[in-house]
Amino acid sequence: ITTMLKFDLTYTNVDGEEVTLPLNFTTISLDEFAKLSQGELAQEITKLSTITEGNFGVDDIESIYNVIDSLVRLTYGKRKVDEDGPYFEQNPEQTERFMKSDRYTALKEKFFEDPETFMKFINGIIPPSVAQAVRDQQVSAQPTIAAGQPVISTPLAG
């Protein structure tokens, strides 16, 4: 079952108008989470989980952007409705187009300006069932998820 996270983003578009548009993301499966927890991205997630408020540098910002890019690439899509009802559609070309847009730039800026929003995004795309399965299977994933705790709980910026 695909669960959708709806995220309303207010930003100034290319015409100089302030607009609010919904962005839609799907949740990450256990297999996808396991893949994210391996290799270079795992190191960046680990680094991200150790950043404290006001205590990060240029390398940390690059790690944060890499994590955001990876998560958005994996979860971004559009809510659609047809005769069978609503569904979530992901399309690589659509995702890449979004990631080159002013909306995506505004989303990343929002995450830096409001770390609580970023944490809600992270915890919204990693469902409790996946976090619980990771704990139960003792998958070697970073960051470590304590029972009943959000995936990332450290603010990124002040």
FIKOLPA-233036 format. One line per 2 residues: their letters; for each residue x, y, z of C-alpha. Coordinates in Angstrom, 1 decimal, padded with zeros to 4 digits. Example, Ala and Ser with C-alpha at 12.3 -4.5 7.8 and 13.67 -1.06 7.14 Angstrom:
AS	012.3 -004.5 007.8; 013.7 -001.1 007.1
***
This chain:
IT	000.0 000.0 000.0; 001.4 003.3 -001.0
TM	000.9 006.2 001.4; 001.2 009.7 000.1
LK	002.8 012.6 002.0; 001.2 015.9 000.8
FD	003.4 018.9 001.4; 002.1 022.4 000.7
LT	005.0 024.7 -000.5; 004.6 028.5 -000.7
YT	007.2 030.2 -002.8; 007.7 033.0 -005.3
NV	007.4 031.7 -008.9; 009.3 032.9 -012.0
DG	006.6 035.6 -012.5; 007.3 037.1 -009.1
EE	004.0 035.8 -007.7; 003.7 034.1 -004.3
VT	002.0 030.8 -004.9; 001.2 027.7 -002.8
LP	001.3 024.4 -004.5; 001.0 020.9 -003.2
LN	004.0 018.6 -003.5; 003.4 014.8 -003.2
FT	005.8 012.2 -002.0; 005.4 008.5 -001.3
TI	006.7 006.5 001.7; 009.8 004.5 001.5
SL	009.6 000.7 001.7; 011.9 -001.4 003.9
DE	013.9 -002.5 000.8; 014.3 001.1 -000.3
FA	015.4 002.1 003.2; 017.9 -000.7 003.3
KL	019.4 000.5 000.0; 019.6 004.0 001.3
SQ	021.4 002.8 004.3; 024.4 001.4 002.3
GE	027.3 003.0 000.7; 028.1 006.7 000.4
LA	024.5 007.8 001.2; 024.7 006.0 004.5
QE	027.8 008.0 005.4; 026.0 011.2 004.5
IT	022.9 010.2 006.5; 025.2 009.4 009.5
KL	026.9 012.8 009.1; 023.4 014.4 008.9
ST	022.3 012.8 012.1; 025.3 014.2 014.0
IT	024.9 017.8 012.9; 023.9 020.1 015.7
EG	022.2 023.5 015.5; 024.5 026.1 014.1
NF	027.4 023.7 014.0; 027.9 022.7 010.4
GV	030.1 023.7 007.4; 030.2 023.6 003.7
DD	030.8 019.8 003.5; 027.8 019.3 005.8
IE	025.6 021.4 003.5; 026.7 019.3 000.5
SI	025.8 016.1 002.5; 022.4 017.5 003.4
YN	021.7 018.4 -000.3; 022.8 014.9 -001.4
VI	020.4 013.3 001.1; 017.6 015.6 000.1
DS	018.2 014.9 -003.6; 018.3 011.1 -003.0
LV	015.1 011.1 -001.0; 013.2 013.3 -003.4
RL	014.4 011.3 -006.4; 013.1 008.2 -004.6
TY	009.8 009.6 -003.3; 008.5 012.5 -005.5
GK	005.4 011.9 -007.7; 002.0 013.2 -008.5
RK	-001.4 012.4 -007.1; -003.7 011.3 -010.0
VD	-007.4 010.3 -010.2; -009.0 008.2 -012.8
ED	-012.2 006.1 -013.0; -010.7 003.6 -010.4
GP	-010.1 006.4 -007.9; -007.0 008.2 -006.6
YF	-003.5 006.8 -007.1; 000.2 008.0 -006.8
EQ	002.3 008.1 -010.0; 006.1 008.4 -010.1
NP	007.9 009.2 -013.3; 011.7 009.7 -013.6
EQ	011.4 012.4 -016.2; 008.8 014.3 -014.1
TE	011.0 014.0 -011.0; 014.1 015.3 -012.8
RF	012.1 018.2 -014.2; 010.8 019.0 -010.7
MK	014.4 018.8 -009.4; 015.5 021.5 -011.9
SD	012.6 023.8 -011.0; 012.3 026.9 -008.8
RY	009.8 024.9 -006.7; 012.6 022.4 -005.8
TA	015.0 025.2 -005.0; 012.3 026.7 -002.7
LK	011.8 023.4 -001.1; 015.4 023.0 -000.2
EK	015.5 026.6 001.1; 012.4 025.8 003.3
FF	014.2 022.8 004.7; 017.2 025.0 005.7
ED	015.1 027.8 007.1; 012.8 025.5 009.0
PE	014.6 022.3 010.2; 011.4 021.1 011.9
TF	009.7 021.0 008.5; 012.7 018.9 007.1
MK	012.4 016.5 010.1; 008.6 016.2 009.4
FI	009.4 015.4 005.8; 012.0 012.7 006.7
NG	009.7 011.1 009.3; 006.7 011.4 006.9
II	008.4 009.4 004.1; 009.8 006.7 006.4
PP	006.6 005.1 007.8; 006.6 003.7 011.4
SV	006.3 000.2 010.1; 009.6 000.5 008.2
AQ	011.3 002.0 011.3; 009.9 -000.9 013.4
AV	011.0 -003.5 010.9; 014.5 -002.0 010.9
RD	014.6 -002.2 014.7; 013.1 -005.8 014.7
QQ	015.5 -007.1 012.1; 018.4 -005.1 013.6
VS	019.3 -003.9 010.1; 022.6 -002.0 010.2
AQ	021.1 001.3 009.1; 022.1 004.8 009.9
PT	020.9 006.8 011.6; 020.0 004.3 014.4
IA	016.3 004.4 015.2; 015.4 004.0 018.9
AG	012.0 002.6 019.7; 009.3 005.2 019.4
QP	011.7 007.9 018.2; 011.7 009.8 014.9
VI	014.3 008.8 012.3; 016.1 012.2 012.6
ST	015.6 014.4 015.6; 018.5 016.8 015.5
PL	017.8 020.3 014.1; 020.0 021.2 011.1
AG	020.3 024.9 011.4; 019.4 027.8 013.7
***
